[in-house]
Structures are given as C-alpha cells and as structure tokens.
Amino acid sequence: MSSTLSPVGLVRQVRADSLTRNSVGIMGTSVVNAGLGYIYWTLAARLMPASAVGLGSAMVSAMVILSLAVHMGVGGGLTARLPRRASREEWLLTVLSALGACTAVTFALAAAALFPLAFALGPLHALATDPALAVWFVLGAAGWTGSGLLDYIFIAQRSSNFMFARNAVASAVKLAALLAVTAFGHPGATDILATWSLSALVGMVYGLVICHRRFHRLGTVRINTARWRSSGAELMLLARPSFGHHAISVGGLIPTYLLPVVVTTRLGTQDNAYFYVTWMVGSSIFMISPAVSSAIFAEGSHDDRGLRRLALRSLRIIMAMVGPATLVVAAAGIPILEIFGPRYASAGYGLLIILLLSSFPDTVTNIAVATLRVRGRLRTAAALNGCMAVISVGGAWIAAPRLGIVGAGLAWLGAQTAGAVAVVALRQVLWPPKDPAAAPSMNASGMNTATVLADGAR
C-alpha cells in the first residue's frame, strides 16, 4: 500500500492538501450534524408528546425546504465565483450581494407562504393563528438561508473547517435551547421550531464573525447609487449559473426525498420504516463521495488546470475511504439494524448490502458532476443527475411491488450504475480532457471566457 493510501499518509494529506482537508471538513460537518441531531430528536421524543414532535418536525421541514429552494443554486454560483474575487471590495460585493438578496427573498417567501401552508396542510394551521410560530418560521427560514450560503462560502475558500465549527456551534445551541425550554415548563411544537430557528440565526451570526476575522473585514458598507448598480450586476452574474447549479442539486436530491414516498405508496408505512432506517444507515457511506466532490468543485474553481489529475486523485482518496467503510458497515450491519428492532435487521440487511455496493458507481458519478461544474457544463451535469433520478424513482415504482424494499434498492443501484457507465462511455463529454489547454478557461461565474467575451461584444 502506498503512503498516500496508508493511515499515516492520509493524516499527512489532510494537513497538507487543501482538497483532502476540505473534504474531511465537509464530512465532519455531516457527522456532527447527524450526531447532535440524533441526540436532539431523542430528547424531544422523550420530553414531548408525539403530536408535538410531529407538528414541530413538519414545520421545520417546511421552513428548511423554503430556504433550500432559494439558496441552493446560488451556493453553487458562489463556489465558482469567489475564488476569483481577489480584492476585499470584490469579495464583499459578491458575498454581501448574495447574502442580502437571498435572505430578503427567503424572508418574503416565508411570510407569503404562511397562510397557503396553513390552509393547504391542515396540521400546519397554527402558522396562521399563532403569531409566535409565524415569527419564528419567517426568521428561521431567513437564518437557514444565510447559514447555508456561509457554508458554501467556506467551501469555496477551501476552509470547510470553519463550516464544521459553524455547524457545531449552531447544533449545540439548538440542543442547549431545547434543554432550557424543558427546564422551565412543558415544551411543545413552538419550542421545536423556535430552537431550530434560533440555532440558524446564531449560526449565521457566528459565520459572519468567522468571515470578518478569517477572510475579509466586513466593516461598514456605504449605500450609494454606484454600489447598488454594482450589486445588481453581481447578482445577475451569480444568477445565470445558479439556475444550472440548482437543477444539478435538485436532480441529486430527488431520489432521497421521493424514494421513501414511493415505498410508502407501493408497499405501506411499515415497509417504509424498514427502508428509511436502512437508508439512513447506508447514508453513512454516501456522505464520503459528495463531500470530496464538493471539494473538487471548490479546488477546480480556484485553478481548473490539471482537472483530470485532480479528479483521478480524488477517486483514489474516495476509494481509500469507501472500501474499508463498506466492509465495516457490511460486517456490523445486522447488529446496527437490530438496535431499531429484530425485524429491521431481517428486512433491511439485504437492502443495506445493495446500498453499499451502489457507493462505488455513486463515486464515479459524483466526481463527474463536480468536474462538469468546474468546466461550466451545467446542463450536462443536470441531465446526468436528472436521468439517474428518473431511473431510480421510476425503477422503484415498478420493482417495489415485486421485490419489496430490495426492489427500491436495486433501482437506486441500477441508476448509479447506468450513470457510471455513461461517464465511462461518454468520457469525451463527461470527463476532463487530458490536455489542460484543451479545456476552456472558466471565469468566476462558471462560464467559459469565450462566452463572456462574446456576450460583451454583443
């Protein structure tokens, strides 16, 4: 085994290499959020009635979905653009324009959504009748947007250790706030929403403090006509690639949200419980390749030369992590699933093995999407993710009644395998060219230089 793939070599690489360091920071963020989130919901379930937990979690889900709908694509645009904002003024213009516009849009959207959500979804009617819930919902949505964009900024700066710190503080605040409200009374759904919203706001403020101390002094921003015009132009530059990045992210997330719905519809709630829990166990492996792929996107946005070497090196890093991790989870899968109950192990272990196998083609497709983002081929990346989403969801709809939850897993594996085959077969389209000079130079917005010059000429 080479020193790069040995444990000692990996530790050294984390310290010295920005790609590995950024990847580990992103994975660490997922771990801390999952761990503290598990503790939070365990305490909530023990301290509150099930009805309060159900209502609170539903409102939190609605709040987070609204936030994601606004900022997810802009975050991709920031990752592409920030590395080429050299001066403090340029950097602040991009960051403050994105943060200001997106948080304002989220605030307005959340306020406008209160009554439609209350009347369209019966259990959420309290959003229209309880002022405290309404205020926490709107503020929390804006806070989640600000926090999410700050995480993208940290990734773009190849400093995801700050992303880890911000999320750790926010999650700790959320947990401490839950303990505090339970100490002074009988907590309910309002308290769940309030603790999530408070943690988002605190996390956003803490993230801004990190930016001020570690990147560029925020200071006072003068409001004048020239600045407003510059800000508007900057938002337009961010908006064009943001639609593409948004489509890519939506395509990647669709199976995560729709497969449980498909399993519930085709097989019932009990089978979905086995599917969902097994999926959560398997997702401990799925977090590896997306984390490294996000780091590839940030690294390539700083310098897109040698993108093929970067992609291949990332592939080796991921395989060095995924290979041993899949063996460990496969060996410990039955005891892990038995924690949730004996039936979970007997019903879910076959699905777990299928999910573990899918982590290998998933690695190939995630790296391909990251390199396509760097090269500005956003439509191709969105088409790749979209096709895999259609195959996995449509395949699960067909296979689940015949094969049970294993059928949904096979549909997911088939989609990832088809995507990996496409990456290999269409390598001239999906894979970085061998000669760095053959790849058009990307500007900060993810568009190639020729396109920008042509647009300017017109």
Order of alpha helices (4+ residues) and beta strands (2+ residues): alpha-alpha-alpha-alpha-alpha-alpha-alpha-alpha-alpha-alpha-alpha-alpha-alpha-alpha-alpha-alpha-alpha
